Amino acid sequence: MNVAVCIKQTVDTEAEVRVDSEGRVSTEGQTLVIDPYSEFAVERAVQLKEEHGGEVFVVCVGGDESMPAVRHALSMGADAGYLIDDPALCDIDGAAKARVLSAALDRLSVDLVLGGCKSADTSSAQTMPRVAELRGLPCVQVVTELTVDVAGATVRATREIDDGVALVDVALPAVVTAQQGLAEPRYPNVRSIMQSKKKPVTVWTLADISVDQAEVVEAEPRTRVLRYREKPARQGGRVVEGETTAEVVRATMDLLASEAKVL
């Protein structure tokens, strides 16, 4: 069984993210890593390969700066990487990225497509469902458990819902998006890292995957981010004092009504 994993590179989630004067996220001096939700998907894909055989391919849209994310996935056990690098792909939205990823997947023979349920930077959660729609495949999102019946060509997924979990069976091929808990990513050892350097990484342009630049760039974006802003500094708490408990409660209620305006 062959699995493709769509991955993304993001700023290290442990880093303090800065926003410039134009309201854009500044990556200067930041460590760029594979997105953690992508990493959950890669780990489960590698586990499925170990359980059922086959190959794991990683597909990423980005420039040279995204190559470490691809190589990291290879060091985790993926077999080959595909990077779609084209000047026209700068600042595209999720709809355009989905068209590019779907076109790239046309060139791979896979039974299952995995990806993060969202990304740690924008959390838009749009790209993978759009890939599924473009390819006419069933999509199961926010998955925390996944098993595959190769003989029956089906997958069983446990996904998070508002008040619990849902158990979903779908036929292959399918698209599944990973939530935290799907798999604990392995930490590649030195041998795995060295072996990953020998694994093939193919770099494609839009022309290589038969995508017209006008389809990606000149079309009106479906979504547009106006600006980002840093989270306000946390304010200190306020201590309400009084002679009796009743006085403290009354004073607290007055503050909730007059200042917090929640009553």
C-alpha positions in Angstrom: 0.0 0.0 0.0 1.4 3.4 -1.0 0.8 6.5 1.0 1.4 10.1 0.1 1.7 12.7 2.8 1.3 16.4 2.1 3.5 18.3 4.4 4.2 22.0 5.2 7.1 23.9 6.7 6.4 26.4 9.5 8.2 28.5 12.1 9.2 26.5 15.1 6.2 26.4 17.4 8.5 26.8 20.4 9.8 30.1 19.0 8.5 33.5 19.8 6.8 34.6 16.6 7.2 38.3 15.6 5.1 40.4 13.2 6.6 43.2 11.1 5.2 46.7 10.6 3.2 45.4 7.5 1.4 42.8 9.6 3.3 39.9 8.2 5.0 37.1 10.1 8.7 37.7 10.2 10.8 34.5 9.6 14.1 36.4 9.9 16.3 34.6 12.4 13.6 32.0 13.0 14.0 28.2 12.9 11.9 26.6 10.3 10.6 23.0 10.9 8.2 20.5 9.6 4.7 21.4 10.8 3.8 19.3 13.8 0.5 18.2 12.3 2.3 17.1 9.1 4.7 15.2 11.4 1.9 13.2 13.0 0.7 12.3 9.4 4.2 11.2 8.3 4.7 9.0 11.4 1.4 7.2 10.9 2.2 6.7 7.2 5.5 5.2 8.0 3.8 2.9 10.6 1.3 1.8 8.0 4.2 1.0 5.6 5.8 -1.1 8.4 2.5 -2.9 8.9 1.4 -3.5 5.3 4.4 -2.8 3.1 4.5 -0.3 0.2 6.1 3.1 0.0 5.6 6.5 1.6 6.0 9.7 -0.5 6.0 13.2 0.9 4.8 16.2 -1.2 5.5 19.8 -0.3 4.9 23.2 -1.9 7.8 25.6 -1.2 11.2 26.8 -2.1 14.7 25.7 -1.1 13.9 26.7 2.5 11.4 23.8 2.6 13.9 21.1 1.7 14.9 20.5 5.4 11.3 19.6 6.2 11.2 17.1 3.3 14.5 15.6 4.4 13.2 15.3 8.0 10.2 13.3 6.7 12.6 11.1 4.8 14.7 10.6 7.9 11.5 9.4 9.7 11.1 6.6 7.1 9.5 8.1 4.0 10.9 6.7 0.8 10.9 9.7 -1.6 10.1 13.4 -1.5 8.6 15.8 -4.1 9.0 19.5 -3.8 6.9 21.9 -6.0 9.1 25.0 -6.3 8.0 27.8 -8.6 8.3 31.6 -8.3 4.6 31.9 -9.0 3.7 30.0 -5.8 4.7 32.8 -3.4 1.9 33.8 -1.0 -0.8 31.5 -2.6 -3.9 30.7 -0.6 -5.2 27.2 0.4 -7.4 26.9 -2.7 -4.4 27.4 -5.0 -2.1 25.2 -3.0 -4.7 22.4 -3.1 -4.8 22.6 -6.9 -1.0 22.3 -7.0 -0.9 19.4 -4.6 -3.7 17.6 -6.5 -1.8 18.0 -9.7 1.3 16.6 -8.1 -0.6 13.6 -6.7 -1.7 12.8 -10.3 1.9 11.7 -10.9 2.0 9.3 -8.0 0.3 6.0 -7.6 -1.1 6.1 -4.0 -3.9 4.4 -2.1 -4.1 6.9 0.8 -3.3 10.6 1.1 -2.5 12.0 4.6 -1.9 15.5 5.8 -2.3 17.7 8.9 -5.8 18.6 9.9 -4.5 22.2 10.0 -1.2 24.0 10.2 0.4 25.4 13.3 0.9 28.8 11.7 -2.4 29.8 9.9 -4.7 27.0 11.3 -7.0 27.5 8.2 -7.7 23.8 7.9 -8.6 24.2 4.2 -6.0 22.7 2.0 -6.5 19.0 2.6 -10.3 19.0 2.3 -9.9 20.9 -1.0 -7.4 18.3 -2.2 -10.0 15.6 -1.5 -12.8 17.6 -3.3 -10.6 18.2 -6.4 -9.8 14.5 -6.5 -13.3 13.3 -5.8 -12.2 11.3 -2.7 -13.8 10.8 0.7 -12.2 12.9 3.4 -12.0 12.2 7.1 -10.7 15.0 9.2 -9.3 15.5 12.7 -8.4 11.8 13.0 -6.8 10.5 16.2 -6.7 6.7 15.3 -6.4 5.1 11.9 -6.4 1.4 10.8 -6.3 0.0 7.3 -7.8 -3.1 5.9 -5.7 -3.7 2.8 -7.7 -6.7 1.6 -11.0 -4.9 1.9 -9.5 -1.6 0.6 -11.0 0.4 3.5 -9.8 2.5 6.4 -11.4 2.9 9.8 -10.8 6.3 11.4 -11.6 7.7 14.8 -12.2 11.4 14.5 -12.8 14.1 17.1 -16.3 15.7 17.2 -17.6 18.4 19.5 -18.9 16.1 22.2 -16.8 13.0 21.7 -15.5 10.9 18.9 -16.9 9.3 15.7 -15.9 6.1 14.1 -15.8 6.3 10.3 -15.3 3.6 7.6 -14.4 4.8 4.1 -13.2 3.1 1.0 -9.7 3.6 -0.5 -8.4 5.7 -2.0 -9.2 8.4 0.6 -7.8 11.6 2.2 -7.3 11.6 6.0 -6.1 14.6 8.1 -4.1 14.1 11.3 -4.9 15.5 14.7 -2.5 15.4 17.6 -2.7 11.9 19.1 -2.8 10.0 15.7 0.9 9.0 16.2 3.8 10.0 18.3 6.6 11.1 15.9 9.8 9.2 16.1 13.1 11.0 16.7 15.4 10.1 13.8 18.7 8.7 14.8 22.0 9.5 13.2 21.8 6.5 10.9 18.3 7.4 9.7 19.5 11.0 9.0 22.5 9.8 7.0 20.3 7.3 5.0 17.8 10.0 4.2 20.4 12.0 2.3 20.5 9.2 -0.2 16.8 9.1 -0.8 15.5 10.8 -3.9 13.9 14.2 -3.8 12.3 15.4 -7.1 11.8 19.2 -7.6 9.0 20.1 -9.9 7.9 23.4 -11.3 4.3 24.2 -12.3 5.1 23.2 -15.9 6.4 19.9 -14.7 3.0 19.0 -13.2 1.0 20.6 -16.1 -0.4 23.4 -14.0 -1.0 26.7 -15.9 0.4 29.6 -13.9 -2.8 31.6 -14.6 -4.8 28.9 -12.6 -2.8 29.6 -9.5 -1.7 33.3 -9.7 -4.2 35.3 -11.8 -7.4 33.8 -10.4 -9.0 35.8 -7.6 -7.8 34.3 -4.3 -10.6 32.6 -2.4 -9.1 33.7 0.9 -6.8 36.6 1.8 -5.1 37.4 5.1 -5.1 41.1 5.7 -2.6 41.2 8.5 -1.3 39.4 11.6 -0.8 40.9 15.0 1.0 39.8 18.1 -1.0 38.5 21.0 -1.4 41.2 23.6 0.7 40.9 26.7 -1.1 39.1 29.5 -2.5 41.5 32.2 -1.9 40.7 35.8 -4.8 39.5 38.0 -6.8 41.7 40.3 -7.3 41.0 44.0 -10.7 42.0 45.4 -10.6 42.6 49.2 -13.3 43.0 51.8 -14.1 42.5 55.4 -16.5 39.7 54.7 -17.1 37.1 52.0 -20.4 38.9 51.1 -18.5 42.2 50.5 -16.0 40.5 48.3 -18.7 38.8 46.3 -20.6 42.1 45.8 -17.5 43.9 44.8 -16.5 41.2 42.3 -20.0 41.3 40.8 -19.8 45.0 40.4 -16.5 44.8 38.6 -17.7 42.1 36.3 -20.6 44.3 35.4 -18.9 47.7 35.2 -15.4 46.8 33.9 -15.5 43.4 32.4 -19.0 43.9 31.1 -19.8 40.2 31.2 -22.9 40.6 33.3 
